[in-house]
Amino acid sequence: MSCTVSEMPSGCRLRGMNASSQSAAAAAAAAAANNGNGNGSKESVGVGAGSTAAGGNGGTTGTSTTLQGSVSATSNVLQESNAPLQRPQTQKPCCFCWCCCCSCSCLAIKNADENAPTKRDLVSAEFLDGDQPTLEEIRSWGKSFDKLMTNSNGRKVFRDFLRSEFSEENILFWLACEDLKKENSPEVVEEKARLIYEDYISILSPREVSLDSRVREIVNRNMIEPTTRTFDEAQIQIYTLMHRDSYPRFLNSQKYKTLAQLQDNSNAGSKADSPT
């Protein structure tokens, strides 16, 4: 079944024709239909009277010319609407995205690689508030636990590692004992000793350090008259615990290997001094 443009309901479009093409085609078809009707009436009048027949023939000639023009216009509109769609010019495909469905991804990858932190950047990020330790100094931490604990940068890195293992209270207790030894005022010593006991020795404290019963008993006796040496036994025990337990894991951690610029299969841990 076929239909003309004029027979289509209002609001319908032929496939491949936009709204402007559809309107132009409909107007051309209507003009052709009107001219055809005029031609038929003039021909009938021409049959009835000879004088009007000549006029009718002239009208028919004009109508034919108009009809041909309308058909030609309609044909052009249809050809125009059926012309293949041309894709807009796109960006040149990149090495990663041949279809160009998105922005050039290779540039994003390249920029990410260029902005990636270097080993030196990672070292700098660890010591923003202090002096930058040398590579030789960092590697010396892997040879001696004493060198690690007597170096402020070394203690900071080791403390961060202990925090990741949920055992930061050990080094905090050790540092508090070191700070207590610097005091001279009996009142200040007594106050600080009480705070240290409540924070790290009391069984009610959430940051209680692990002490055996012998050392705990010594601390309890010393707290009767606190001095700067009240926690010496406890401090030695916690220091030994960190040396034997946490320090080897620290040397094998990715954090320390990155700072010391060591390979993953490095034997840095084997170079550490054995605990006494």
Residue, then its C-alpha position, 0 to 999 in steps of 0.5 A: m500500500s502506498c500513500t502520498v505526502s498529502e494523505m499523511p495525517s497531520g503531525c506524521r513524518l516520513r522516515g529520514m525527513n525532518a520537520s522543514s522537509q516534511s512541510a515543504a513536501a506537503a506544500a508542493a503536493a498541495a499545489a500540484a493537487n490544486n493545479g490538477n483540479g484547475n486543469g480538469s475543469k478547464e478541459s471540461v469547459g473546452v469540450g462545451a465551447g470552442s472559444t474557451a477550448a483555446g483558453g483551456n489549452g493555454g491554461t493546461t499548458g501553464t498548469s503542466t509547467t506548474l505541476q512539473g515545477s512542483v514535482s521537481a521541487t518535491s523530488n529535490v526535497l525528497q532527495e535532500s532528506n534521503a541524503p546520507l547523514q554525515r558524521p561530524q569531524t571528530q578528534k584524531p583517535c589516540c593510541f588507547c581509544w581508537c573509537c574516540c568515544c571519549s576524551c583522549s585517555c592516553l593523555a590522562i595516563k601520561n599526566a598521572d605517570e608524570n605527577a606520580p610521587t617519586k621516592r624522594d617525594l615520599v621521604s620528604a612527606e615523612f619529615l615536613d616538620g624537621d630536618q631531612p635525614t640522609l639516605e645513609e642515616i635512614r639505612s643506619w636505622g636498619k643496623s641498630f635499634d639504638k640509632l633508631m630510638t635516639n634519632s628524632n626522625g627515626r622515632k617518628v617513623f617507628r611511631d607511625f609504624l607502631r600506630s599501624e600495628f595498634s601498639e603505639e602506647n609502647i613508644l609513648f610510654w618510653l618517651a614519657c619516661e624519658d621526659l620524666k628524667k629531665e625534671n628537677s622539681p619534686e612537685v612536677v616529678e610527682e605529677k608527671a609520675r602519677l599521669i604516667y601511671e594512670d595512662y600506661i600502668s593502671i589496669l583501667s587504662p585503655r593504653e596499658v602497656s604489657l608488664d610482667s607481675r614482677v615489674r608491676e610490683i616494683v612500679n607500685r612500690n616506687m609510686i609511694e615516693p615517685t622520683t625520676r627513676t620510678f619507671d626504670e624497670a618498666q621502661i627497660q622491659i618495654y624497650t626490649l619488647m619493641h626491640r625484639d617484637s616490633y623492630p624486625r617487622f618494621l625493617n621488613s615493612q614496605k614503609y621502611k624499605t621505601l624510605a631506605q630505597l631498598q628492594d622488596n627482597s632486601n635482607a635489611g632485617s638480617k643486618a639488624d643487631s641482635p637483641t641482648 
